[in-house]
Amino acid sequence: AKRSPDNKKLVEAYRIPISGKDIKTLSGLSWLNDEVINFYFQMIVNRGEQDNFPSCYAFSTFFYSSLRDSGYQKIRRWTKKVDIFEKEMLFVPVHLGMHWCLAVIDIKKKIISYYDSMGSNNNQCLDLLYNYLKEEHRAKKGTEYDMSGWETVNEKEIPQQMNGSDCGMFTCKFAEYISRRARITFTQDDMPYFRRRMVYEIVNNNIMKP
């Protein structure tokens, strides 16, 4: 699949076409692009709908920056076809210009967590998502959302990347493990294998069994 002509469409699902150019971002130490990350997150969501995994929803890679830069009104309609409060967990890929991280809103456990494979905190992100839940509930349900008991956490006991190019991979794999409530046990050493595996998974639109 990695040798496919750059513009040839290899697979299309979730309204996301994947070409040879996109798949190439999974080779070597390339940076993953939005298409690959969005497609992979939608495969996680799809798996949650079919198998015995928690139901989840994944926001687009463009969601967080739009919310941060333009406010709730900009992204209010992005969830018009989904009730996020019926899901068990929500995934928010966070792009910080040169770095990918992951935020997870666990509706069931009432916790908003931030996963950064380089160990930084992002309280701005946690606060934005905390307030987003309140605004979304007010807009879609017409009532205030009871946030009593909710926590926000910058996760620290998590694997760290040892290079400058695998942040997108860590973001995807954090989400994949968390989506099945598995303990996060992978390391930087697993990334070359995970890259090859993701090529196979995306082209076949199917996440391999753990």
C-alpha positions in Angstrom: 0.0 0.0 0.0 2.9 2.4 0.7 4.0 2.2 -2.9 0.6 3.3 -4.3 0.6 6.3 -6.6 0.2 9.4 -4.5 -3.2 10.5 -5.8 -4.8 7.1 -6.1 -7.7 6.6 -3.7 -7.0 3.4 -1.7 -10.1 3.4 0.5 -12.9 5.8 1.4 -15.2 5.6 4.4 -16.7 8.1 6.9 -16.6 10.6 4.1 -12.8 10.5 4.3 -10.9 9.4 1.1 -7.4 7.9 1.8 -4.8 8.1 -1.0 -1.3 6.8 -1.4 -0.1 10.3 -0.3 -1.9 9.9 3.0 -0.7 6.3 3.6 2.9 7.5 3.0 2.7 9.6 6.2 2.7 6.3 8.1 6.1 5.3 6.7 9.4 5.9 8.4 9.4 8.9 10.7 6.9 11.0 8.8 4.3 13.1 10.5 0.7 11.7 10.3 -1.7 14.0 8.5 -5.3 14.9 9.4 -6.8 12.4 7.0 -5.0 9.4 8.6 -5.8 10.5 12.1 -9.4 11.3 11.4 -9.9 8.0 9.6 -8.3 6.0 12.4 -10.4 7.7 15.0 -13.6 6.9 13.0 -12.5 3.3 12.9 -12.4 3.4 16.7 -15.9 4.8 16.8 -17.2 2.3 14.4 -15.7 -0.6 16.4 -17.4 0.8 19.5 -20.7 0.6 17.7 -20.3 -3.0 16.6 -18.3 -4.9 19.2 -18.5 -5.1 22.9 -16.6 -1.9 23.5 -17.7 1.4 25.0 -19.7 3.6 22.7 -17.6 6.6 21.8 -17.5 9.7 19.5 -14.5 11.3 17.9 -14.3 14.9 17.1 -12.5 16.0 13.9 -8.9 17.1 14.1 -10.1 20.6 13.3 -12.6 20.7 16.2 -10.2 21.8 19.0 -8.5 24.6 17.2 -11.9 25.9 16.0 -13.3 25.9 19.5 -10.2 27.5 20.9 -9.8 30.2 18.3 -13.4 31.0 17.4 -15.5 29.8 20.3 -18.6 27.6 20.7 -20.8 29.1 18.1 -18.2 28.2 15.4 -18.6 24.4 16.1 -22.1 24.3 17.6 -23.6 22.6 14.5 -20.8 20.0 14.2 -22.7 17.7 16.5 -26.2 18.3 15.2 -26.6 14.6 14.3 -25.2 13.1 17.5 -26.1 13.4 21.2 -22.6 13.3 22.8 -24.2 12.8 26.2 -25.4 9.4 25.2 -21.8 8.2 24.5 -19.5 6.7 27.1 -16.5 8.6 26.0 -15.5 11.4 23.6 -12.1 11.7 21.8 -10.6 15.1 20.9 -7.4 15.1 18.8 -5.5 18.2 19.8 -3.2 19.8 17.3 -0.8 22.3 18.7 0.8 23.4 15.4 3.8 21.0 15.5 2.5 18.5 18.0 -0.5 16.1 18.4 -2.0 15.3 21.8 -5.2 13.7 22.9 -8.0 14.8 25.2 -10.6 12.3 26.4 -14.0 13.3 27.9 -15.1 10.2 29.8 -18.9 10.8 30.3 -19.3 7.7 32.4 -16.5 8.4 34.8 -17.0 12.2 34.8 -13.4 13.0 33.9 -11.6 15.0 31.2 -8.1 13.8 30.7 -5.2 15.2 28.6 -2.6 12.8 27.1 0.7 14.4 25.9 3.5 12.0 24.8 5.9 14.8 25.6 4.6 15.3 29.1 3.3 18.8 29.0 0.2 20.1 30.7 -2.6 21.8 28.9 -5.0 23.3 31.4 -6.4 25.6 28.7 -7.6 22.6 26.7 -9.1 21.0 29.8 -11.0 24.2 30.7 -12.2 24.7 27.2 -13.7 21.2 27.0 -15.2 21.5 30.5 -17.0 24.6 29.4 -17.8 23.1 26.0 -19.8 20.3 27.8 -21.9 23.0 29.6 -22.5 25.0 26.4 -23.4 22.0 24.3 -25.9 20.8 26.9 -27.4 24.2 27.2 -27.7 24.5 23.4 -28.9 21.0 22.6 -30.9 20.1 25.7 -32.0 23.5 27.0 -30.9 22.9 30.5 -27.7 23.3 32.6 -25.4 20.3 32.7 -24.7 19.0 36.2 -20.9 19.1 36.3 -20.7 18.2 40.0 -18.2 15.5 40.6 -16.4 16.1 37.3 -12.5 16.2 37.3 -9.9 17.4 34.9 -6.5 15.7 34.8 -3.2 16.1 32.9 -2.2 12.4 32.7 1.4 11.7 33.7 1.9 8.0 34.0 1.8 7.4 30.3 4.3 6.4 27.6 6.5 9.2 26.2 7.9 9.5 22.7 11.6 9.5 22.1 11.7 11.4 18.8 10.1 14.4 17.2 7.8 12.6 14.8 5.7 10.0 16.5 3.2 12.3 18.4 0.4 11.5 15.9 1.0 7.8 16.4 0.9 8.1 20.2 -2.3 10.1 19.9 -3.9 7.4 17.8 -2.7 4.6 20.0 -3.7 6.3 23.3 -7.2 6.6 21.8 -7.3 3.0 20.6 -6.3 1.6 24.1 -8.5 3.9 26.0 -11.5 3.1 23.7 -11.5 -0.4 25.0 -10.5 0.6 28.6 -7.2 -1.2 28.3 -4.1 -0.4 30.3 -1.7 1.6 28.2 1.3 -0.7 27.9 3.0 0.3 24.6 6.3 2.2 24.3 8.2 4.1 21.7 9.7 0.8 20.6 6.3 -0.4 19.4 5.9 2.5 17.0 7.5 1.0 13.8 5.2 -2.0 14.2 2.2 0.2 14.9 2.9 2.2 11.8 2.9 -0.9 9.6 -0.1 -2.2 11.3 -2.1 1.0 10.8 -1.4 0.9 7.1 -3.0 -2.5 7.0 -5.9 -1.5 9.2 -6.7 1.7 7.3 -6.6 0.1 3.8 -8.9 -2.6 5.1 -11.0 -0.2 7.2 -10.7 -2.6 10.2 -8.8 -2.4 13.5 -7.1 -5.6 14.2 -8.0 -7.4 17.4 -5.6 -6.5 20.2 
